[in-house]
């Protein structure tokens, strides 16, 4: 992670002295969780969107490698019902997201990521990909022992997902080049905070090394197709 947070070196030294910022052991069955790289976030013309072209490109590199390694990929999207009752408090804080309605193009996964039909999309109406969704059950079904987290935004849904992954007992690895935000300050501060408390922030090159060298055996004794 780049050292752009003011006083970062001193804070890191203090944290290390106090026992913060430990490192996690990679798992052998990671799942890549791509948080909200939907048209509404990757298109700057959409109210909650921003220019995430570089983030999308880096994700495609990681996802193609994950697919080749047989590592499962899970996407998330934010999609509100027309009545917008569920998630109404969040929408009062971020009314820009009112355009993210079920059935609209804004809530579709960015086509540049090459999502396959077998790659599930978890629909959420809160920041964390775990909140009110079936993600935890899906990860258990996939036999996950760790998660590689990418997507947007770093300070919002990515951070919330990393916090809840830690709470759920999944070592989380957040990929620097594969996450993005609307502004540099929240992005960098959130990466720093995640790395200190909830997961490991890693470069794309390291994330690629977290992928298994060969497709893993199916979980729970299932027979591979």
Number of C-alpha atoms within 10 A of each C-alpha: 14 10 10 13 17 9 9 14 12 10 14 15 13 12 15 13 10 9 10 15 20 13 14 14 10 19 17 15 22 27 24 24 25 27 27 29 31 25 23 26 30 24 18 14 12 16 15 19 22 20 15 22 13 13 20 23 15 19 23 17 14 24 21 15 16 23 15 14 16 18 24 21 21 20 22 24 25 25 24 24 14 13 8 15 10 14 15 16 12 14 17 11 9 11 13 13 21 18 18 27 17 16 12 12 14 23 23 20 23 19 11 12 19 11 18 9 7 9 11 15 20 21 20 22 21 22 20 21 29 20 15 12 16 13 21 18 11 14 19 12 11 17 18 20 17 24 25 27 27 31 29 27 26 29 24 16 20 28 24 20 23 30 19 18 23 16 11 11 10 23 22 31 29 29 26 23 20 26 26 29 23 18 12 14 12 17 21 21 17 20 25 22 15 24 22 20 16 27 27 25 23 19 16 18 11 12 20 19 11 19 25 18 14 10 15 15 13 13 14 10 7 8 8 8 4
